[in-house]
């Protein structure tokens, strides 16, 4: 929601923000932020493992695939939302 801060500042700052987002460097930065969704989802499962649950092989595979699926969905949703802003 950082675009909202730039949009409320002035039309010039919002135009600068938009020009950065559409540049190659802006796309690379956006890609880095989107792929950090995997790390966020994997970290969210740490308290469950800390309590001693999920160490059986089938549970480990299940939680791993859940992390991959949730991070892919979060990446796709963020990508679609980013396309609508441009």
HTML snippet that shows the backbone in 3Dmol.js (N, CA, C, O; Angstrom):
<script src="https://3Dmol.org/build/3Dmol-min.js"></script>
<div id="view" style="width:600px;height:400px;position:relative"></div>
<script>
const pdb = `
ATOM      1  N   UNK A   1       0.799  -1.193   0.000  1.00  0.00           N
ATOM      2  CA  UNK A   1       0.000   0.000   0.000  1.00  0.00           C
ATOM      3  C   UNK A   1       0.851   1.272   0.000  1.00  0.00           C
ATOM      4  O   UNK A   1       0.352   2.366   0.263  1.00  0.00           O
ATOM      5  N   UNK A   2       2.117   1.115  -0.293  1.00  0.00           N
ATOM      6  CA  UNK A   2       2.989   2.284  -0.327  1.00  0.00           C
ATOM      7  C   UNK A   2       2.570   3.239  -1.443  1.00  0.00           C
ATOM      8  O   UNK A   2       2.832   4.440  -1.361  1.00  0.00           O
ATOM      9  N   UNK A   3       1.927   2.719  -2.477  1.00  0.00           N
ATOM     10  CA  UNK A   3       1.484   3.576  -3.576  1.00  0.00           C
ATOM     11  C   UNK A   3       0.483   4.609  -3.082  1.00  0.00           C
ATOM     12  O   UNK A   3       0.390   5.701  -3.643  1.00  0.00           O
ATOM     13  N   UNK A   4      -0.263   4.276  -2.042  1.00  0.00           N
ATOM     14  CA  UNK A   4      -1.236   5.211  -1.495  1.00  0.00           C
ATOM     15  C   UNK A   4      -0.548   6.424  -0.875  1.00  0.00           C
ATOM     16  O   UNK A   4      -1.054   7.542  -0.973  1.00  0.00           O
ATOM     17  N   UNK A   5       0.595   6.210  -0.243  1.00  0.00           N
ATOM     18  CA  UNK A   5       1.355   7.315   0.337  1.00  0.00           C
ATOM     19  C   UNK A   5       1.852   8.238  -0.766  1.00  0.00           C
ATOM     20  O   UNK A   5       1.755   9.460  -0.656  1.00  0.00           O
ATOM     21  N   UNK A   6       2.388   7.642  -1.835  1.00  0.00           N
ATOM     22  CA  UNK A   6       2.876   8.458  -2.949  1.00  0.00           C
ATOM     23  C   UNK A   6       1.735   9.171  -3.669  1.00  0.00           C
ATOM     24  O   UNK A   6       1.895  10.311  -4.108  1.00  0.00           O
ATOM     25  N   UNK A   7       0.595   8.515  -3.793  1.00  0.00           N
ATOM     26  CA  UNK A   7      -0.541   9.139  -4.470  1.00  0.00           C
ATOM     27  C   UNK A   7      -1.098  10.311  -3.663  1.00  0.00           C
ATOM     28  O   UNK A   7      -1.565  11.296  -4.234  1.00  0.00           O
ATOM     29  N   UNK A   8      -1.047  10.204  -2.353  1.00  0.00           N
ATOM     30  CA  UNK A   8      -1.579  11.295  -1.535  1.00  0.00           C
ATOM     31  C   UNK A   8      -0.602  12.459  -1.404  1.00  0.00           C
ATOM     32  O   UNK A   8      -1.009  13.566  -1.052  1.00  0.00           O
ATOM     33  N   UNK A   9       0.680  12.224  -1.682  1.00  0.00           N
ATOM     34  CA  UNK A   9       1.671  13.298  -1.553  1.00  0.00           C
ATOM     35  C   UNK A   9       1.478  14.348  -2.639  1.00  0.00           C
ATOM     36  O   UNK A   9       1.218  15.513  -2.341  1.00  0.00           O
ATOM     37  N   UNK A  10       1.604  13.940  -3.888  1.00  0.00           N
ATOM     38  CA  UNK A  10       1.386  14.858  -5.008  1.00  0.00           C
ATOM     39  C   UNK A  10       1.400  14.046  -6.296  1.00  0.00           C
ATOM     40  O   UNK A  10       1.914  12.928  -6.316  1.00  0.00           O
ATOM     41  N   UNK A  11       0.846  14.589  -7.359  1.00  0.00           N
ATOM     42  CA  UNK A  11       0.868  13.862  -8.632  1.00  0.00           C
ATOM     43  C   UNK A  11       2.296  13.595  -9.134  1.00  0.00           C
ATOM     44  O   UNK A  11       2.550  12.583  -9.786  1.00  0.00           O
ATOM     45  N   UNK A  12       3.219  14.511  -8.826  1.00  0.00           N
ATOM     46  CA  UNK A  12       4.600  14.325  -9.275  1.00  0.00           C
ATOM     47  C   UNK A  12       5.287  13.148  -8.602  1.00  0.00           C
ATOM     48  O   UNK A  12       5.997  12.382  -9.254  1.00  0.00           O
ATOM     49  N   UNK A  13       5.074  13.002  -7.284  1.00  0.00           N
ATOM     50  CA  UNK A  13       5.697  11.879  -6.584  1.00  0.00           C
ATOM     51  C   UNK A  13       5.070  10.558  -6.989  1.00  0.00           C
ATOM     52  O   UNK A  13       5.756   9.539  -7.055  1.00  0.00           O
ATOM     53  N   UNK A  14       3.772  10.567  -7.260  1.00  0.00           N
ATOM     54  CA  UNK A  14       3.123   9.347  -7.727  1.00  0.00           C
ATOM     55  C   UNK A  14       3.629   8.956  -9.115  1.00  0.00           C
ATOM     56  O   UNK A  14       3.816   7.772  -9.395  1.00  0.00           O
ATOM     57  N   UNK A  15       3.850   9.936  -9.978  1.00  0.00           N
ATOM     58  CA  UNK A  15       4.387   9.649 -11.312  1.00  0.00           C
ATOM     59  C   UNK A  15       5.804   9.086 -11.207  1.00  0.00           C
ATOM     60  O   UNK A  15       6.172   8.190 -11.967  1.00  0.00           O
ATOM     61  N   UNK A  16       6.593   9.602 -10.279  1.00  0.00           N
ATOM     62  CA  UNK A  16       7.936   9.074 -10.059  1.00  0.00           C
ATOM     63  C   UNK A  16       7.877   7.637  -9.563  1.00  0.00           C
ATOM     64  O   UNK A  16       8.646   6.787 -10.013  1.00  0.00           O
ATOM     65  N   UNK A  17       6.971   7.370  -8.644  1.00  0.00           N
ATOM     66  CA  UNK A  17       6.776   6.014  -8.132  1.00  0.00           C
ATOM     67  C   UNK A  17       6.361   5.060  -9.247  1.00  0.00           C
ATOM     68  O   UNK A  17       6.885   3.951  -9.336  1.00  0.00           O
ATOM     69  N   UNK A  18       5.435   5.474 -10.089  1.00  0.00           N
ATOM     70  CA  UNK A  18       4.982   4.642 -11.195  1.00  0.00           C
ATOM     71  C   UNK A  18       6.087   4.409 -12.221  1.00  0.00           C
ATOM     72  O   UNK A  18       6.195   3.314 -12.775  1.00  0.00           O
ATOM     73  N   UNK A  19       6.903   5.419 -12.478  1.00  0.00           N
ATOM     74  CA  UNK A  19       7.984   5.228 -13.445  1.00  0.00           C
ATOM     75  C   UNK A  19       9.016   4.242 -12.910  1.00  0.00           C
ATOM     76  O   UNK A  19       9.600   3.487 -13.687  1.00  0.00           O
ATOM     77  N   UNK A  20       9.253   4.232 -11.599  1.00  0.00           N
ATOM     78  CA  UNK A  20      10.158   3.233 -11.029  1.00  0.00           C
ATOM     79  C   UNK A  20       9.563   1.837 -11.133  1.00  0.00           C
ATOM     80  O   UNK A  20      10.273   0.885 -11.458  1.00  0.00           O
ATOM     81  N   UNK A  21       8.267   1.703 -10.859  1.00  0.00           N
ATOM     82  CA  UNK A  21       7.629   0.384 -10.920  1.00  0.00           C
ATOM     83  C   UNK A  21       7.646  -0.209 -12.317  1.00  0.00           C
ATOM     84  O   UNK A  21       7.718  -1.429 -12.466  1.00  0.00           O
ATOM     85  N   UNK A  22       7.582   0.620 -13.331  1.00  0.00           N
ATOM     86  CA  UNK A  22       7.558   0.099 -14.697  1.00  0.00           C
ATOM     87  C   UNK A  22       8.961  -0.081 -15.275  1.00  0.00           C
ATOM     88  O   UNK A  22       9.105  -0.593 -16.386  1.00  0.00           O
ATOM     89  N   UNK A  23       9.988   0.328 -14.547  1.00  0.00           N
ATOM     90  CA  UNK A  23      11.357   0.151 -15.039  1.00  0.00           C
ATOM     91  C   UNK A  23      11.833  -1.281 -14.786  1.00  0.00           C
ATOM     92  O   UNK A  23      11.200  -2.034 -14.046  1.00  0.00           O
ATOM     93  N   UNK A  24      12.936  -1.641 -15.399  1.00  0.00           N
ATOM     94  CA  UNK A  24      13.499  -2.981 -15.227  1.00  0.00           C
ATOM     95  C   UNK A  24      13.897  -3.206 -13.763  1.00  0.00           C
ATOM     96  O   UNK A  24      13.611  -4.260 -13.195  1.00  0.00           O
ATOM     97  N   UNK A  25      14.547  -2.225 -13.162  1.00  0.00           N
ATOM     98  CA  UNK A  25      14.949  -2.356 -11.762  1.00  0.00           C
ATOM     99  C   UNK A  25      13.733  -2.493 -10.855  1.00  0.00           C
ATOM    100  O   UNK A  25      13.758  -3.270  -9.901  1.00  0.00           O
ATOM    101  N   UNK A  26      12.693  -1.762 -11.138  1.00  0.00           N
ATOM    102  CA  UNK A  26      11.469  -1.865 -10.347  1.00  0.00           C
ATOM    103  C   UNK A  26      10.844  -3.241 -10.442  1.00  0.00           C
ATOM    104  O   UNK A  26      10.339  -3.767  -9.450  1.00  0.00           O
ATOM    105  N   UNK A  27      10.872  -3.831 -11.632  1.00  0.00           N
ATOM    106  CA  UNK A  27      10.334  -5.186 -11.810  1.00  0.00           C
ATOM    107  C   UNK A  27      11.171  -6.214 -11.051  1.00  0.00           C
ATOM    108  O   UNK A  27      10.627  -7.169 -10.496  1.00  0.00           O
ATOM    109  N   UNK A  28      12.484  -6.025 -11.024  1.00  0.00           N
ATOM    110  CA  UNK A  28      13.366  -6.941 -10.290  1.00  0.00           C
ATOM    111  C   UNK A  28      13.092  -6.845  -8.790  1.00  0.00           C
ATOM    112  O   UNK A  28      13.013  -7.860  -8.099  1.00  0.00           O
ATOM    113  N   UNK A  29      12.947  -5.619  -8.298  1.00  0.00           N
ATOM    114  CA  UNK A  29      12.640  -5.425  -6.877  1.00  0.00           C
ATOM    115  C   UNK A  29      11.290  -6.048  -6.541  1.00  0.00           C
ATOM    116  O   UNK A  29      11.155  -6.715  -5.515  1.00  0.00           O
ATOM    117  N   UNK A  30      10.299  -5.839  -7.389  1.00  0.00           N
ATOM    118  CA  UNK A  30       8.981  -6.425  -7.167  1.00  0.00           C
ATOM    119  C   UNK A  30       9.058  -7.946  -7.150  1.00  0.00           C
ATOM    120  O   UNK A  30       8.412  -8.586  -6.321  1.00  0.00           O
ATOM    121  N   UNK A  31       9.837  -8.533  -8.051  1.00  0.00           N
ATOM    122  CA  UNK A  31      10.011  -9.987  -8.069  1.00  0.00           C
ATOM    123  C   UNK A  31      10.642 -10.496  -6.789  1.00  0.00           C
ATOM    124  O   UNK A  31      10.254 -11.547  -6.280  1.00  0.00           O
ATOM    125  N   UNK A  32      11.613  -9.760  -6.264  1.00  0.00           N
ATOM    126  CA  UNK A  32      12.225 -10.150  -4.998  1.00  0.00           C
ATOM    127  C   UNK A  32      11.244 -10.130  -3.847  1.00  0.00           C
ATOM    128  O   UNK A  32      11.251 -11.019  -2.996  1.00  0.00           O
ATOM    129  N   UNK A  33      10.395  -9.106  -3.824  1.00  0.00           N
ATOM    130  CA  UNK A  33       9.388  -9.041  -2.775  1.00  0.00           C
ATOM    131  C   UNK A  33       8.381 -10.180  -2.898  1.00  0.00           C
ATOM    132  O   UNK A  33       7.932 -10.726  -1.890  1.00  0.00           O
ATOM    133  N   UNK A  34       8.030 -10.535  -4.115  1.00  0.00           N
ATOM    134  CA  UNK A  34       7.049 -11.595  -4.301  1.00  0.00           C
ATOM    135  C   UNK A  34       7.599 -12.954  -3.900  1.00  0.00           C
ATOM    136  O   UNK A  34       6.882 -13.769  -3.318  1.00  0.00           O
ATOM    137  N   UNK A  35       8.874 -13.205  -4.209  1.00  0.00           N
ATOM    138  CA  UNK A  35       9.451 -14.495  -3.844  1.00  0.00           C
ATOM    139  C   UNK A  35       9.744 -14.595  -2.350  1.00  0.00           C
ATOM    140  O   UNK A  35      10.001 -15.690  -1.848  1.00  0.00           O
ATOM    141  N   UNK A  36       9.711 -13.486  -1.639  1.00  0.00           N
ATOM    142  CA  UNK A  36       9.885 -13.544  -0.190  1.00  0.00           C
ATOM    143  C   UNK A  36       8.643 -14.131   0.486  1.00  0.00           C
ATOM    144  O   UNK A  36       8.670 -14.426   1.681  1.00  0.00           O
ATOM    145  N   UNK A  37       7.566 -14.299  -0.267  1.00  0.00           N
ATOM    146  CA  UNK A  37       6.358 -14.919   0.284  1.00  0.00           C
ATOM    147  C   UNK A  37       6.648 -16.341   0.746  1.00  0.00           C
ATOM    148  O   UNK A  37       6.064 -16.798   1.728  1.00  0.00           O
ATOM    149  N   UNK A  38       7.539 -17.047   0.053  1.00  0.00           N
ATOM    150  CA  UNK A  38       7.883 -18.406   0.449  1.00  0.00           C
ATOM    151  C   UNK A  38       8.534 -18.415   1.829  1.00  0.00           C
ATOM    152  O   UNK A  38       8.190 -19.239   2.676  1.00  0.00           O
ATOM    153  N   UNK A  39       9.465 -17.504   2.052  1.00  0.00           N
ATOM    154  CA  UNK A  39      10.138 -17.432   3.352  1.00  0.00           C
ATOM    155  C   UNK A  39       9.145 -17.098   4.450  1.00  0.00           C
ATOM    156  O   UNK A  39       9.212 -17.658   5.544  1.00  0.00           O
ATOM    157  N   UNK A  40       8.222 -16.187   4.162  1.00  0.00           N
ATOM    158  CA  UNK A  40       7.220 -15.803   5.153  1.00  0.00           C
ATOM    159  C   UNK A  40       6.330 -16.985   5.516  1.00  0.00           C
ATOM    160  O   UNK A  40       6.039 -17.210   6.690  1.00  0.00           O
ATOM    161  N   UNK A  41       5.902 -17.734   4.516  1.00  0.00           N
ATOM    162  CA  UNK A  41       5.051 -18.894   4.784  1.00  0.00           C
ATOM    163  C   UNK A  41       5.808 -19.988   5.525  1.00  0.00           C
ATOM    164  O   UNK A  41       5.248 -20.631   6.413  1.00  0.00           O
ATOM    165  N   UNK A  42       7.057 -20.205   5.177  1.00  0.00           N
ATOM    166  CA  UNK A  42       7.853 -21.226   5.853  1.00  0.00           C
ATOM    167  C   UNK A  42       8.103 -20.844   7.308  1.00  0.00           C
ATOM    168  O   UNK A  42       8.118 -21.707   8.185  1.00  0.00           O
ATOM    169  N   UNK A  43       8.297 -19.566   7.561  1.00  0.00           N
ATOM    170  CA  UNK A  43       8.529 -19.106   8.932  1.00  0.00           C
ATOM    171  C   UNK A  43       7.266 -19.229   9.763  1.00  0.00           C
ATOM    172  O   UNK A  43       7.343 -19.443  10.973  1.00  0.00           O
ATOM    173  N   UNK A  44       6.110 -19.099   9.137  1.00  0.00           N
ATOM    174  CA  UNK A  44       4.851 -19.202   9.874  1.00  0.00           C
ATOM    175  C   UNK A  44       4.630 -20.607  10.412  1.00  0.00           C
ATOM    176  O   UNK A  44       3.882 -20.776  11.375  1.00  0.00           O
ATOM    177  N   UNK A  45       5.257 -21.623   9.820  1.00  0.00           N
ATOM    178  CA  UNK A  45       5.086 -22.991  10.311  1.00  0.00           C
ATOM    179  C   UNK A  45       6.047 -23.328  11.447  1.00  0.00           C
ATOM    180  O   UNK A  45       5.937 -24.406  12.030  1.00  0.00           O
ATOM    181  N   UNK A  46       6.970 -22.454  11.774  1.00  0.00           N
ATOM    182  CA  UNK A  46       7.962 -22.728  12.821  1.00  0.00           C
ATOM    183  C   UNK A  46       7.351 -22.955  14.205  1.00  0.00           C
ATOM    184  O   UNK A  46       7.806 -23.851  14.916  1.00  0.00           O
ATOM    185  N   UNK A  47       6.339 -22.183  14.619  1.00  0.00           N
ATOM    186  CA  UNK A  47       5.771 -22.454  15.953  1.00  0.00           C
ATOM    187  C   UNK A  47       5.157 -23.850  16.074  1.00  0.00           C
ATOM    188  O   UNK A  47       5.197 -24.450  17.148  1.00  0.00           O
ATOM    189  N   UNK A  48       4.599 -24.361  15.003  1.00  0.00           N
ATOM    190  CA  UNK A  48       4.023 -25.708  15.037  1.00  0.00           C
ATOM    191  C   UNK A  48       5.134 -26.734  15.245  1.00  0.00           C
ATOM    192  O   UNK A  48       4.991 -27.661  16.042  1.00  0.00           O
ATOM    193  N   UNK A  49       6.229 -26.565  14.531  1.00  0.00           N
ATOM    194  CA  UNK A  49       7.356 -27.481  14.701  1.00  0.00           C
ATOM    195  C   UNK A  49       7.987 -27.313  16.078  1.00  0.00           C
ATOM    196  O   UNK A  49       8.470 -28.284  16.660  1.00  0.00           O
ATOM    197  N   UNK A  50       7.987 -26.104  16.597  1.00  0.00           N
ATOM    198  CA  UNK A  50       8.539 -25.850  17.919  1.00  0.00           C
ATOM    199  C   UNK A  50       7.766 -26.537  19.028  1.00  0.00           C
ATOM    200  O   UNK A  50       8.322 -26.837  20.085  1.00  0.00           O
ATOM    201  N   UNK A  51       6.488 -26.787  18.794  1.00  0.00           N
ATOM    202  CA  UNK A  51       5.665 -27.501  19.780  1.00  0.00           C
ATOM    203  C   UNK A  51       5.816 -29.008  19.666  1.00  0.00           C
ATOM    204  O   UNK A  51       5.255 -29.752  20.470  1.00  0.00           O
ATOM    205  N   UNK A  52       6.567 -29.463  18.675  1.00  0.00           N
ATOM    206  CA  UNK A  52       6.810 -30.891  18.539  1.00  0.00           C
ATOM    207  C   UNK A  52       5.868 -31.608  17.592  1.00  0.00           C
ATOM    208  O   UNK A  52       5.856 -32.839  17.547  1.00  0.00           O
ATOM    209  N   UNK A  53       5.085 -30.868  16.840  1.00  0.00           N
ATOM    210  CA  UNK A  53       4.161 -31.477  15.887  1.00  0.00           C
ATOM    211  C   UNK A  53       4.746 -31.430  14.482  1.00  0.00           C
ATOM    212  O   UNK A  53       5.516 -30.525  14.159  1.00  0.00           O
ATOM    213  N   UNK A  54       4.390 -32.390  13.655  1.00  0.00           N
ATOM    214  CA  UNK A  54       4.761 -32.346  12.248  1.00  0.00           C
ATOM    215  C   UNK A  54       6.109 -32.942  11.906  1.00  0.00           C
ATOM    216  O   UNK A  54       6.647 -32.659  10.835  1.00  0.00           O
ATOM    217  N   UNK A  55       6.672 -33.762  12.785  1.00  0.00           N
ATOM    218  CA  UNK A  55       7.969 -34.350  12.497  1.00  0.00           C
ATOM    219  C   UNK A  55       7.880 -35.706  11.802  1.00  0.00           C
ATOM    220  O   UNK A  55       8.895 -36.237  11.352  1.00  0.00           O
ATOM    221  N   UNK A  56       6.688 -36.265  11.712  1.00  0.00           N
ATOM    222  CA  UNK A  56       6.543 -37.507  10.950  1.00  0.00           C
ATOM    223  C   UNK A  56       6.708 -37.190   9.480  1.00  0.00           C
ATOM    224  O   UNK A  56       6.420 -36.075   9.045  1.00  0.00           O
ATOM    225  N   UNK A  57       7.168 -38.158   8.715  1.00  0.00           N
ATOM    226  CA  UNK A  57       7.514 -37.917   7.320  1.00  0.00           C
ATOM    227  C   UNK A  57       6.321 -37.420   6.506  1.00  0.00           C
ATOM    228  O   UNK A  57       6.458 -36.473   5.731  1.00  0.00           O
ATOM    229  N   UNK A  58       5.163 -38.039   6.669  1.00  0.00           N
ATOM    230  CA  UNK A  58       3.994 -37.606   5.884  1.00  0.00           C
ATOM    231  C   UNK A  58       3.564 -36.198   6.276  1.00  0.00           C
ATOM    232  O   UNK A  58       3.139 -35.419   5.423  1.00  0.00           O
ATOM    233  N   UNK A  59       3.672 -35.864   7.568  1.00  0.00           N
ATOM    234  CA  UNK A  59       3.320 -34.509   8.003  1.00  0.00           C
ATOM    235  C   UNK A  59       4.319 -33.484   7.482  1.00  0.00           C
ATOM    236  O   UNK A  59       3.939 -32.368   7.129  1.00  0.00           O
ATOM    237  N   UNK A  60       5.590 -33.856   7.433  1.00  0.00           N
ATOM    238  CA  UNK A  60       6.616 -32.944   6.913  1.00  0.00           C
ATOM    239  C   UNK A  60       6.387 -32.664   5.433  1.00  0.00           C
ATOM    240  O   UNK A  60       6.492 -31.521   4.990  1.00  0.00           O
ATOM    241  N   UNK A  61       6.074 -33.704   4.671  1.00  0.00           N
ATOM    242  CA  UNK A  61       5.774 -33.493   3.248  1.00  0.00           C
ATOM    243  C   UNK A  61       4.528 -32.645   3.058  1.00  0.00           C
ATOM    244  O   UNK A  61       4.496 -31.753   2.210  1.00  0.00           O
ATOM    245  N   UNK A  62       3.501 -32.929   3.853  1.00  0.00           N
ATOM    246  CA  UNK A  62       2.243 -32.179   3.732  1.00  0.00           C
ATOM    247  C   UNK A  62       2.458 -30.701   4.044  1.00  0.00           C
ATOM    248  O   UNK A  62       2.003 -29.836   3.296  1.00  0.00           O
ATOM    249  N   UNK A  63       3.143 -30.410   5.136  1.00  0.00           N
ATOM    250  CA  UNK A  63       3.356 -29.004   5.491  1.00  0.00           C
ATOM    251  C   UNK A  63       4.260 -28.314   4.479  1.00  0.00           C
ATOM    252  O   UNK A  63       4.086 -27.126   4.207  1.00  0.00           O
ATOM    253  N   UNK A  64       5.229 -29.045   3.915  1.00  0.00           N
ATOM    254  CA  UNK A  64       6.089 -28.461   2.884  1.00  0.00           C
ATOM    255  C   UNK A  64       5.312 -28.077   1.644  1.00  0.00           C
ATOM    256  O   UNK A  64       5.511 -26.994   1.092  1.00  0.00           O
ATOM    257  N   UNK A  65       4.424 -28.956   1.200  1.00  0.00           N
ATOM    258  CA  UNK A  65       3.622 -28.653   0.013  1.00  0.00           C
ATOM    259  C   UNK A  65       2.602 -27.555   0.285  1.00  0.00           C
ATOM    260  O   UNK A  65       2.266 -26.782  -0.612  1.00  0.00           O
ATOM    261  N   UNK A  66       2.109 -27.484   1.519  1.00  0.00           N
ATOM    262  CA  UNK A  66       1.194 -26.392   1.872  1.00  0.00           C
ATOM    263  C   UNK A  66       1.918 -25.056   1.797  1.00  0.00           C
ATOM    264  O   UNK A  66       1.361 -24.076   1.301  1.00  0.00           O
ATOM    265  N   UNK A  67       3.158 -25.007   2.287  1.00  0.00           N
ATOM    266  CA  UNK A  67       3.951 -23.783   2.220  1.00  0.00           C
ATOM    267  C   UNK A  67       4.184 -23.378   0.772  1.00  0.00           C
ATOM    268  O   UNK A  67       4.060 -22.202   0.431  1.00  0.00           O
ATOM    269  N   UNK A  68       4.519 -24.336  -0.081  1.00  0.00           N
ATOM    270  CA  UNK A  68       4.743 -24.033  -1.499  1.00  0.00           C
ATOM    271  C   UNK A  68       3.458 -23.513  -2.148  1.00  0.00           C
ATOM    272  O   UNK A  68       3.492 -22.527  -2.884  1.00  0.00           O
ATOM    273  N   UNK A  69       2.330 -24.170  -1.878  1.00  0.00           N
ATOM    274  CA  UNK A  69       1.065 -23.767  -2.489  1.00  0.00           C
ATOM    275  C   UNK A  69       0.628 -22.368  -2.024  1.00  0.00           C
ATOM    276  O   UNK A  69       0.211 -21.544  -2.838  1.00  0.00           O
ATOM    277  N   UNK A  70       0.724 -22.109  -0.741  1.00  0.00           N
ATOM    278  CA  UNK A  70       0.304 -20.799  -0.217  1.00  0.00           C
ATOM    279  C   UNK A  70       1.202 -19.693  -0.756  1.00  0.00           C
ATOM    280  O   UNK A  70       0.725 -18.612  -1.101  1.00  0.00           O
ATOM    281  N   UNK A  71       2.501 -19.964  -0.829  1.00  0.00           N
ATOM    282  CA  UNK A  71       3.404 -18.926  -1.341  1.00  0.00           C
ATOM    283  C   UNK A  71       3.177 -18.679  -2.826  1.00  0.00           C
ATOM    284  O   UNK A  71       3.291 -17.539  -3.276  1.00  0.00           O
ATOM    285  N   UNK A  72       2.858 -19.712  -3.599  1.00  0.00           N
ATOM    286  CA  UNK A  72       2.543 -19.510  -5.015  1.00  0.00           C
ATOM    287  C   UNK A  72       1.262 -18.695  -5.184  1.00  0.00           C
ATOM    288  O   UNK A  72       1.197 -17.802  -6.029  1.00  0.00           O
ATOM    289  N   UNK A  73       0.255 -19.002  -4.387  1.00  0.00           N
ATOM    290  CA  UNK A  73      -1.000 -18.245  -4.465  1.00  0.00           C
ATOM    291  C   UNK A  73      -0.763 -16.791  -4.072  1.00  0.00           C
ATOM    292  O   UNK A  73      -1.283 -15.883  -4.721  1.00  0.00           O
ATOM    293  N   UNK A  74       0.016 -16.561  -3.015  1.00  0.00           N
ATOM    294  CA  UNK A  74       0.306 -15.188  -2.587  1.00  0.00           C
ATOM    295  C   UNK A  74       1.089 -14.444  -3.661  1.00  0.00           C
ATOM    296  O   UNK A  74       0.858 -13.255  -3.882  1.00  0.00           O
ATOM    297  N   UNK A  75       2.015 -15.130  -4.334  1.00  0.00           N
ATOM    298  CA  UNK A  75       2.789 -14.507  -5.395  1.00  0.00           C
ATOM    299  C   UNK A  75       1.902 -14.141  -6.575  1.00  0.00           C
ATOM    300  O   UNK A  75       2.021 -13.043  -7.119  1.00  0.00           O
ATOM    301  N   UNK A  76       1.029 -15.031  -6.973  1.00  0.00           N
ATOM    302  CA  UNK A  76       0.152 -14.782  -8.123  1.00  0.00           C
ATOM    303  C   UNK A  76      -0.826 -13.647  -7.809  1.00  0.00           C
ATOM    304  O   UNK A  76      -1.052 -12.774  -8.647  1.00  0.00           O
ATOM    305  N   UNK A  77      -1.400 -13.658  -6.616  1.00  0.00           N
ATOM    306  CA  UNK A  77      -2.339 -12.591  -6.239  1.00  0.00           C
ATOM    307  C   UNK A  77      -1.631 -11.246  -6.200  1.00  0.00           C
ATOM    308  O   UNK A  77      -2.172 -10.247  -6.673  1.00  0.00           O
ATOM    309  N   UNK A  78      -0.420 -11.212  -5.639  1.00  0.00           N
ATOM    310  CA  UNK A  78       0.339  -9.959  -5.591  1.00  0.00           C
ATOM    311  C   UNK A  78       0.716  -9.491  -6.991  1.00  0.00           C
ATOM    312  O   UNK A  78       0.697  -8.293  -7.274  1.00  0.00           O
ATOM    313  N   UNK A  79       1.053 -10.422  -7.855  1.00  0.00           N
ATOM    314  CA  UNK A  79       1.413 -10.075  -9.236  1.00  0.00           C
ATOM    315  C   UNK A  79       0.227  -9.481  -9.986  1.00  0.00           C
ATOM    316  O   UNK A  79       0.371  -8.497 -10.711  1.00  0.00           O
ATOM    317  N   UNK A  80      -0.950 -10.087  -9.806  1.00  0.00           N
ATOM    318  CA  UNK A  80      -2.159  -9.572 -10.460  1.00  0.00           C
ATOM    319  C   UNK A  80      -2.506  -8.193  -9.906  1.00  0.00           C
ATOM    320  O   UNK A  80      -2.874  -7.293 -10.660  1.00  0.00           O
ATOM    321  N   UNK A  81      -2.389  -8.030  -8.586  1.00  0.00           N
ATOM    322  CA  UNK A  81      -2.669  -6.719  -7.997  1.00  0.00           C
ATOM    323  C   UNK A  81      -1.663  -5.682  -8.497  1.00  0.00           C
ATOM    324  O   UNK A  81      -2.030  -4.529  -8.722  1.00  0.00           O
ATOM    325  N   UNK A  82      -0.415  -6.070  -8.673  1.00  0.00           N
ATOM    326  CA  UNK A  82       0.597  -5.148  -9.200  1.00  0.00           C
ATOM    327  C   UNK A  82       0.323  -4.755 -10.643  1.00  0.00           C
ATOM    328  O   UNK A  82       0.582  -3.617 -11.034  1.00  0.00           O
ATOM    329  N   UNK A  83      -0.195  -5.677 -11.431  1.00  0.00           N
ATOM    330  CA  UNK A  83      -0.532  -5.349 -12.816  1.00  0.00           C
ATOM    331  C   UNK A  83      -1.676  -4.344 -12.889  1.00  0.00           C
ATOM    332  O   UNK A  83      -1.711  -3.501 -13.785  1.00  0.00           O
ATOM    333  N   UNK A  84      -2.593  -4.432 -11.964  1.00  0.00           N
ATOM    334  CA  UNK A  84      -3.722  -3.499 -11.966  1.00  0.00           C
ATOM    335  C   UNK A  84      -3.292  -2.089 -11.580  1.00  0.00           C
ATOM    336  O   UNK A  84      -3.946  -1.115 -11.953  1.00  0.00           O
ATOM    337  N   UNK A  85      -2.181  -1.975 -10.823  1.00  0.00           N
ATOM    338  CA  UNK A  85      -1.709  -0.662 -10.416  1.00  0.00           C
ATOM    339  C   UNK A  85      -0.964   0.053 -11.537  1.00  0.00           C
ATOM    340  O   UNK A  85      -0.900   1.282 -11.557  1.00  0.00           O
ATOM    341  N   UNK A  86      -0.406  -0.708 -12.463  1.00  0.00           N
ATOM    342  CA  UNK A  86       0.428  -0.099 -13.514  1.00  0.00           C
ATOM    343  C   UNK A  86      -0.416   0.466 -14.619  1.00  0.00           C
ATOM    344  O   UNK A  86       0.116   1.015 -15.584  1.00  0.00           O
TER     345      UNK A  86
END
`;
const viewer = $3Dmol.createViewer("view");
viewer.addModel(pdb, "pdb");
viewer.setStyle({}, {cartoon: {color: "spectrum"}});
viewer.zoomTo();
viewer.render();
</script>
